[in-house]
Amino acid sequence: MSTKEELLEKLQSLQGDFTEEDVEHIKNLSFTNNYTYNNPIEYCEFINGYFKLEYQYKEKKIKFVGTYELNQTYDNRCDPYIDQQYQLFINDKMETDYTDLEDFNANNDPSLFVIGLIVDKYKYNPTDLMKI
């Protein structure tokens, strides 16, 4: 994002409750992702996804990383293998490791409000976050 207005517009599109003052403290916001889907034959599906959200909030460097993998074959079509991993880093130190986006808790930390907005929007379908 090149300007404060663009950043504010992007965050507001996530329909969050935050102030302009919160936005002023965010610097160097970046988001990268990757998503692959393969459905070679009936009852067979493979999904791999990844995202990384990074930003600076005041003196804190925040990074939130997630991976998602789904493997479904004819044999396990009723119970496909799903692996989700989400990690929160603050100042390059891993603070928390989650296996489900619904487990994320910002603990009223104002530096994590951006992650909270994203988690609220995508917690029930995390692959959508990896496709945007």
Buried (B, 14 or more C-beta within 10 A) or exposed (E): BEEEEEBBEBBEEBEBEBEEEBBEBBEEBEBEBEBEEEEEEEEBBBBBBBBBBBBBBEEBBBBBBBBBBBBBEEEEEEEBEEEBBBBBBBEEEEEBEBEEBEEBEBEEBBBBBBBBBBBBBBBEEBBEBBEE
